[in-house]
């Protein structure tokens, strides 16, 4: 009886451990162009942006059009304040100086960070330098799988030459680690049928099967924000949706649940 009593709990423990090990690794991802926190009602409201983010409890968020110390946003350190409001770790990189402060992309994350860098993208115009914020993170699985998270916001002009060069430069970033899983989010200022997105698709896979309308926020009629992954066989899309938020920014946020496949 004593041996049986010992074996039963051990068997249950082994079963529980096996079940936990089999749990899929899922990442909750958001892409959000926040227009420096200014909503469609022209009010600056970072608490409103934070509420939108927290509504889906993401693991990692890529943010575009982020101010730090700029006059138009009353000198707010937006990355730090959004980090505090969401309980996430902020990473910010300046692409241009602006109104006495800095302007660029940011990432909010709950996951361990191993490295960060900002890659300036090709610029065809005097004015706004674009960039791609690259964060090396660790997935919340038993193997602590490393993956790259990239957040970018590329040019908007009618001539798409700069966007095409940006797509090629970003492909070069992930070519540094061709077999490593990676996620790219951001405002690509290109519709799904454009040659720019066709260029991105040489390296990346879209998480949406049909266009997901993200802009303008009040009455969205086009998709210009994306969550892309690579290599395709390492990712499974569990959920993808545009959040029904017509006011907090001029873009609607794009939210995805992704499963990391071993």
C-alpha positions in Angstrom: 0.0 0.0 0.0 2.8 2.4 0.8 4.5 1.9 -2.6 1.2 2.4 -4.4 0.5 5.6 -2.4 3.9 6.9 -3.4 3.5 5.9 -7.1 0.2 7.6 -7.6 1.2 11.1 -6.7 4.4 10.7 -8.7 2.4 9.5 -11.8 0.1 12.5 -11.4 3.0 14.9 -11.1 4.6 13.4 -14.2 1.3 13.8 -16.1 1.0 17.4 -15.0 4.6 18.2 -16.0 4.0 16.6 -19.4 0.8 18.6 -19.9 2.6 21.9 -18.9 5.4 21.0 -21.3 2.9 20.5 -24.1 1.3 23.9 -23.6 1.8 26.0 -26.8 3.9 29.2 -26.6 1.6 32.1 -27.5 2.5 35.7 -27.9 0.0 38.6 -27.7 1.2 41.2 -30.2 -0.1 44.7 -31.0 0.9 47.3 -33.6 -0.3 50.8 -32.9 0.4 54.2 -34.6 -0.6 56.5 -31.7 -0.1 59.9 -33.4 1.8 61.2 -30.4 -1.2 60.4 -28.2 -3.5 62.8 -30.1 -7.0 61.4 -30.8 -9.5 62.1 -33.5 -11.0 64.7 -31.1 -7.6 66.5 -31.1 -7.1 65.8 -27.4 -3.7 64.6 -26.1 -4.6 61.7 -23.8 -1.9 59.1 -23.0 -4.2 57.4 -20.4 -6.7 56.7 -23.2 -3.9 55.1 -25.3 -2.8 53.0 -22.3 -6.4 51.8 -21.7 -6.6 50.6 -25.3 -3.3 48.7 -25.0 -4.3 47.1 -21.7 -7.7 46.0 -23.0 -6.0 43.1 -24.8 -3.2 42.4 -22.3 -0.4 42.2 -24.9 3.1 40.8 -24.4 4.7 43.2 -26.8 3.5 46.4 -28.5 5.1 48.3 -31.4 4.3 52.0 -31.3 4.7 54.5 -34.1 4.7 58.4 -34.0 6.0 58.6 -30.4 7.2 61.9 -28.8 9.7 62.4 -26.0 10.0 66.0 -24.7 8.4 67.7 -27.6 6.6 71.0 -27.4 3.4 69.8 -29.1 2.9 67.1 -26.4 3.8 69.4 -23.5 7.2 67.9 -22.9 5.8 64.5 -22.0 8.2 61.5 -22.0 5.6 59.4 -23.8 7.5 56.1 -23.8 8.2 56.3 -20.0 4.6 57.4 -19.2 3.0 54.7 -21.3 5.3 52.2 -19.7 4.2 53.3 -16.3 0.5 53.3 -17.3 0.6 49.8 -18.8 3.1 48.2 -16.4 5.4 47.3 -19.4 9.0 48.0 -20.1 9.5 50.9 -22.7 12.2 51.1 -25.3 12.4 54.2 -27.4 14.7 55.3 -30.2 14.8 58.7 -31.8 14.7 59.0 -35.5 14.6 62.8 -35.6 14.9 65.7 -33.2 11.6 67.5 -33.1 10.3 70.7 -31.3 12.9 70.6 -28.7 12.6 66.9 -28.1 12.7 63.5 -29.9 10.4 61.6 -32.2 10.5 58.0 -33.3 9.3 54.4 -32.6 8.9 52.6 -29.3 8.2 49.2 -28.0 6.5 48.2 -24.8 7.2 44.6 -23.6 6.6 42.2 -20.7 9.3 39.8 -22.0 13.0 39.7 -21.1 15.1 41.9 -23.4 18.6 40.8 -24.5 19.5 43.5 -27.0 18.2 46.6 -28.7 19.3 48.7 -31.7 17.8 51.2 -34.1 18.5 51.0 -37.8 18.1 54.1 -39.9 16.3 53.4 -43.1 17.2 54.8 -46.6 16.1 58.4 -46.9 15.2 60.0 -50.2 14.1 63.3 -48.8 15.4 66.0 -46.6 13.3 66.0 -43.4 12.0 62.9 -41.7 14.5 60.2 -41.1 12.8 56.8 -40.8 14.0 53.9 -38.6 13.4 50.3 -37.6 13.6 49.6 -33.9 15.0 46.0 -33.4 14.5 44.3 -30.0 15.8 40.8 -29.2 13.4 39.2 -26.8 13.0 35.8 -25.0 9.7 33.9 -25.5 7.9 32.7 -22.3 8.5 29.0 -23.0 10.6 26.3 -21.3 13.3 26.7 -23.9 13.4 30.4 -23.6 13.4 30.7 -27.3 15.0 34.0 -28.6 13.2 35.9 -31.2 13.4 39.3 -32.9 10.7 42.0 -32.7 10.9 44.9 -35.2 8.8 48.0 -35.1 8.9 50.5 -38.0 7.1 53.4 -39.7 8.1 54.0 -43.3 7.5 56.8 -45.8 4.1 57.9 -47.0 4.7 59.9 -50.2 3.2 59.0 -53.5 6.6 57.9 -54.9 7.2 54.5 -53.3 10.9 54.3 -54.0 11.9 55.0 -50.4 9.4 52.4 -49.1 10.8 49.9 -51.5 14.4 50.5 -50.2 13.1 50.4 -46.6 11.6 46.9 -47.2 15.0 45.7 -48.6 16.9 47.2 -45.7 14.6 45.5 -43.2 15.0 42.2 -45.0 18.7 42.6 -44.5 18.3 43.0 -40.8 16.6 39.6 -40.4 19.1 38.0 -42.8 21.6 38.4 -40.0 19.8 35.5 -38.3 17.9 33.7 -41.1 16.6 30.8 -39.1 15.6 32.9 -36.0 11.9 33.6 -35.5 11.0 37.2 -36.0 7.9 39.5 -35.9 7.7 42.9 -37.8 5.0 45.4 -36.9 4.2 48.9 -37.9 2.7 51.5 -40.2 4.0 50.5 -43.7 2.0 53.2 -45.5 1.2 50.7 -48.2 -2.0 48.8 -49.1 -1.9 45.0 -49.5 -2.1 45.2 -53.3 1.0 47.5 -53.5 4.4 46.5 -54.9 5.9 47.6 -51.5 3.9 44.8 -49.7 4.9 42.4 -52.5 8.5 43.3 -51.7 8.0 42.7 -48.0 6.4 39.3 -48.8 9.7 38.1 -50.3 10.9 37.9 -46.7 7.8 38.0 -44.5 4.4 36.4 -44.2 1.3 38.3 -43.5 -0.8 37.3 -40.5 -4.0 38.5 -42.2 -5.6 36.5 -45.0 -7.8 39.4 -46.1 -7.2 43.2 -45.7 -7.8 44.4 -42.2 -8.8 48.0 -42.3 -6.8 50.2 -39.9 -7.0 53.8 -41.3 -8.5 56.3 -40.7 -9.7 55.4 -37.3 -13.1 56.9 -37.4 -14.1 55.3 -40.8 -11.3 52.9 -41.8 -11.2 52.2 -45.5 -7.7 50.8 -46.0 -5.0 48.7 -44.4 -1.6 50.3 -43.9 -0.7 48.7 -40.5 0.7 45.1 -40.4 1.9 42.2 -38.2 4.3 40.1 -40.3 6.2 37.0 -39.3 9.1 34.9 -40.5 10.0 32.1 -41.1 6.4 31.1 -41.9 6.8 27.6 -40.5 7.7 28.9 -37.0 4.4 30.7 -36.5 0.8 29.9 -36.3 -1.9 32.7 -36.3 -4.4 32.0 -33.5 -6.2 35.3 -33.7 -5.9 38.6 -35.7 -8.2 41.5 -35.4 -8.5 45.3 -35.6 -9.6 46.8 -32.3 -12.8 48.8 -32.4 -11.2 52.0 -31.3 -12.3 55.0 -33.4 -11.1 57.9 -31.2 -7.7 57.5 -29.3 -5.5 57.9 -32.5 -6.0 58.4 -36.2 -5.1 54.7 -36.6 -6.9 51.7 -35.2 -4.6 49.2 -33.4 -3.9 45.8 -34.9 -3.8 42.8 -32.5 -2.6 39.3 -33.0 -2.2 36.1 -31.0 0.7 34.1 -32.4 1.8 30.6 -31.6 5.5 29.9 -31.7 6.1 26.5 -33.3 9.2 24.5 -32.3 
